[in-house]
Amino acid sequence: MIRILVADDHTIVREGLKQILGEVNDMAVRAEAASGQEALAKIRSDVFDVVLLDISMPGRSGLEILKEIKAEHPRLPVPILSMHAEEQYAVRALRAGASGYLTKAGAPDELIGAIRKVSCGRKYVSASLAEKLARELDTDATRPPHEALSDREYQVMLMLASGKSVKEIADELCLSVKTISTYRTRVMEKMNMKKNAELTLYAVQNNLVDCSMAPFG
């Protein structure tokens, strides 16, 4: 039996996952967590075979939690299940130690197959992500500017590029407006840009945000 911890801040997502996985004979959702900190606490007090982790949660990001999980339990498989497209976070997640990356738009069969695969110590990537990883290796010497951003800076950059204000981002991430303003300043410096519109154009051109979600979309 594959013992699973589901970590997602949306109750409806956790309930849906429990329903899907509850119908699989060799899997059981042993516990659930609504935040990264709660997930860490559960992992420290119980035993799991797989941690299904959302990348976007209030407070500390999923990538930060992922790194801490892997530091404490390097062999524990942690596939990421995210609302964000592969182009946005998949490569960063895998570099941080994720066992795989799935989008919430995927089919239940894909999720079940991925959990079985990572529980055996293997990695799960889709065909499109495998192709992207191959391209990353080919162009390693000429990385785009956004690759120089920290995980949190990158997250803030995507949110700014999608048209969210500093206050909206602060509220969503449960951080202060001053902290987000500091991240914005760092992003602008590293990206050599001055306006949010420049970030939006860059993000759309590099397929980091859906053009229909961009402010000018």
N, C-alpha and C positions, 0 to 999 in steps of 0.2 A: 504494500500500500504506500503510495506517494503522499507524504504529509505536507500540506501546502499552507503557507501563510499568505493571505491576500491583503496587500497594503494599498489602499486607495481612499482619498478623502470624500468620495461620493458614495453615499449609502446605496443608491440604486445600482451603481456599478458593482459594488461588493455583493449585493443580493443576486444580481444577474450572474456573476461569476460562480457564486455558490450553487446556483441552480444548474448551470452548465456542467460544472465539475462534479456535482452530486449525482449526476446520471452516469458517471464513468466508474466502472467497477474497481479499477486499481488506483483511484485517487480519492482523497478526502481533504476538505478545507478544515484544517485543525484549529485555525484562529484567524482573526481579521484585525486590521489596524487602520485607523482613520488619519494617522499622521506618521511622519518619519520617526519621530521620537517614540511613538507607541510601538512601531514596528521593531525598533531596536530593543525596547524593553521586552517584547514578546520573544524575540530571538534569544535574548539572554536568559530567559526563564523557561524555555521549552525547546523541544527538538523538532526541526523541520527538514524536509528533503529538498524543498524548493520554496523560494520567496518570490511571489509575483508582485512586482513593485511598480507603482505609478511614478512617473517622472516629475509631475507637477502637483506639489502639495503645499499647503500653507507653511510658512516658516522656512526651515531648511529644505532645499530642493532634493528631489529624488537622487540626483547625481551625488550630492554630498552624503546622503544616507547610504547610497550604494558603496561609496568608497569606505565608509566606516564599517559597514557590514563585512566587506571583503578584507579589511584590516584585521578584524576580530575572527572571522570565519572564512578564510581564503578558499576553502573547498565547497562552500555552500553555494549552490547554483541560484543566481538571481536574474531571471529574465525580466526585461522591462516591458510593461504594457502601457502604451501611451496614446493620447489623442493626437499627438503631433506626428506628422509624416516622417518617414525615415530620413529624408534629406535634412531635417532640422536637428535631430538629436542622436540618431542611431550610431554614427561613428564615435561620437563623444562617449556614449554609454558603453560601447564595447571597449573602448580604451580605458574606461574607468573600472572595468572588471565585470560588466554585465555578461550573462551567459547567452543572451539573445535579445532581440528587439522586435516587438510586435505592436501593431497599431490596433486601437479599439474598433476600427472599421473592419478588421479581419474576421474570417469565419471561425466558428467554434472548433471545427475540426483542425484548423491550423494551430489554434491555441493548445488543444489537447496533444497534438503531435509534438509541438515545441516543448511542452512540459515533460513529456516522456523522454525526449531527446536530451534535454539539459539535466534531467535527473540521473542520467547515465554518465554524466561528466563531459558531454559533448556540447558544442555551441549550436545555436539555431540562428540562421540568417536566411532571409528570403532570397530568391534568385536575383532580384533587382538590387538588394543590398550587397550581395556578394560581388556583383559587377561594380558597384560603387567603391567597395573596398579595394578591388583590383586597381581601379583608376587612382585611388588615393596613393597606392604604392608607387604607381608610375609617375605621379606628380609630386612626390614627397618634398622635393627640393624647392618647389614653387608654390607653397601653401598660400591660400587666399588670406587677406587680412583678418577675417573673423576667427581664424584658427588660433590667433594670438590672444584671444580673449579668454578670461577664466570662465568657468562654467556659469557662475552667477552673472558675470558681465554679459555673456552670450545670451542668457535668458532675458535679461533686461533689454538687450539690444533688439531681440525679436519682438518683445512686447512694445517697445517704442516704435519699431518699424511697422507694426500692425495698427498703429494709431492711438495707442493708449497713453494717457497722460502720466506724469510722474506720480500724482496722487492716486490714480487708479491702480498703477503698478504696486505702489506702497501698500494699498489696502488689500490687494490680491495676494501679495507675498507676506503680509503681516510684518512689514518692516516700516521704518520711519521714512517720511518724505525726504529728509536730509540724507539718509543712507542711499536711497534710490538716486537722488541728485548726484551724489558722489560717484555711484556706479555709472551714471550717464556721462559724467565728465571724463571718467577713465575710458569709456567706450569711444567717445568722440576723439580723444587724444590718440588712442591706439589705431582707430580707423582713419585718422587724419580727416575728420569731417567736422562740420560746425552746426548743421541743422538736422532735425529729425527726418526731413524730407529726403536728405541724402542717404540716410540709413534705409529708408523705405525703398528707394530706387535700387540700392545695392542688394537688399534682401530679396526683392522681386527678381532682379537679374540673375541672382545666384540660387534661385528656387528655394530660398529659406522660408519664405512666407507665400501663401496663396495670394495671387494678385487680386482675387475677388475680395479678400479681406483687408487689403491695403487701403489707406485713406483715400487714394485717388482711384481705387478700383471700381 
